[in-house]
Amino acid sequence: MTNDRPKLLVDGDTLAYRAAFSCQDYPVDDAVEKVDDLIYEVIQEVFWDANLDDLKDDMKIFLTGKGNFRFEIAITVPYKGNRKDVEKPQHLSAVRNHMVKHWSAIVSAGEEADDLLGIWSTRYGPTTIVASIDKDMLQLPCVHFNPTKKTWKTVSEFEGLRFFYSQILTGDSADNIQGLRGIGPKKSEALLADALTECDLYSKVLEAYAGDAERVLENGRLLWLRRTEDELWEAPQCALDQG
C-alpha cells in the first residue's frame, strides 16, 4: 500500500520550553512526561489514525543547537541581545535530551531549528505540515498547524514572500531585530498591498528604507529561514537590475 500521508515537521523548541516552564516547580520526570504529551497531541491532531510505528519516516522534530550564523550578520543591534539575562527553565536540558533520545529529534548546528524546518519543508514540498506556534514559520510555503490554537493555515509561495518582506519592515522584537520606527503589521500590509511580484515587494521595502540596501540586506538575512544548506538571503536580481 502506498503511503500518501504528508510529512510532519515539528518545532521542538517551542514544545520543549512549554513543557519545561509548565513543570518548573515539579520533578524532572513531570517535564519529560509533559513534552511527550505535547508531541502526542500534535500527532493526534495531524494524524489522528496513525500508528506511532508508522511515523518514523513521516515525522521529524527539530531543536536548536549551538552556534548561529545570525550573530555575525547583526550589525545594527546584537541578534537576540535582549535575551542575555533571561533565565532558562531548569528542566529544559533534560527535556531536550529526552526528545533526542526517544523521539530522534534533530539538533541544528550553526543555525536554528527554524532553518531546518525551512530546509526540510522545501525538500518535501508544499504539502508538508509544519507544527509550530512561531509566526516566523508563516514565510514557509506549506501547510501550518498551530498546536496551541489548534488552527490551520496554508501559505502559498507569494504569501510567504509577502510575509517575509513585511517582517523586514517591522523587524522582530523577540529576536531584537530592528525594523522601521512606526511600522507595524498593519502599515506594512498597506505598504505592500499593491505588490504583485517579489521585485515589487523588494522595491517597496527599499523605498521605505530610503534606499538603504545594506539595512534591508541585514534584516533580510536575519529573518530569512533557509531553504537550502548554508544559504544566505540575497535581494532578488530582477529588482537590482531595475535599480
Secondary structure, DSSP 4 states (H G I P E B T S, - for coil): ----PPPEEEEHHHHHHHHHHHTTTS-HHHHHHHHHHHHHHHHHHH-TT--GGGGTTTEEEEE--S--THHHH--SS-TTGGGTTPPPPTTHHHHHHHHHHHH-PEEPSSS-HHHHHHHHHHHH-TT-EEE-S-GGGGGSSSEEEETTTTEEEE--HHHHHHHHHHHHHHEEGGGTEE--TT--HHHHHHHHTT--SHHHHHHHHHHHTTT-HHHHHHHHHHHPPPSSTT------HHHHHH-
